[in-house]
Amino acid sequence: MSLFVTLAADILVAVLLAATIVTCLRLSRRISQLKGDEAALRQTIGDLMVATSTAERAIAGLRSAIDDGDRTLTTRIEAATARSAELAAQVEAGETVVMRIGAIVAQMRAAPVRSEPPSAPRPVPEPEVPATRRSEPASPNGERLGAAAAAALAMSERALARVRARAA
C-alpha cells in the first residue's frame, strides 16, 4: 500500500503542478496584457496632458481676445454715446430753427397783402447816370423780405417732410 499511496501522492503532485503551470501561463498572459494596456494608458495620459495644455493656451488667447473686444466695444459705445448727444443737440437746434421759420412764415401769411397799384407804362430807360446821382428803389427791404419769406417757407416744408419721413 505504501506504493499505492506514494503513487497517488506523486499523481496528485503532478496534477497540482500541471494546474499551477496552466495558472502561471494565464497570469503571464494577463500581466503582458496589463503591461500593454499600461503603455497605451501612458500614451493616452500623455495625449491628454498635451490636449490640456493646448486648451489652456487657447483659453488664455480667448480671454485676451475678449478683453480686447471689451475695450474696443467700450470705446465705441462711448463714442456712439457722444455722437448721440451731439445729434440730439443738433436735432433740438434744428427743431428750434424750424419753429422760428414756421413763426416767420405764419407772420408773413397773416400780414395783409399790399395791393400793388396797377402798373403804369414803363418809362423809356434813361441813359446811364453816374453813381452819385442814382436813386435807390423805394423799398428794397420789401423785396428782400419777400424772398426771405419764400426761402423760409421752402426750408420749413423740406424740414417738415424730413421729420415726417423719419416718423414713418
Residue pairs with C-beta under 8 A, 6 or more apart in sequence:
94 159
98 156
98 159
98 160
98 163
101 152
101 153
101 155
101 156
101 159
102 156
104 149
104 152
105 149
105 152
105 153
105 156
108 149
108 152
108 153
137 143
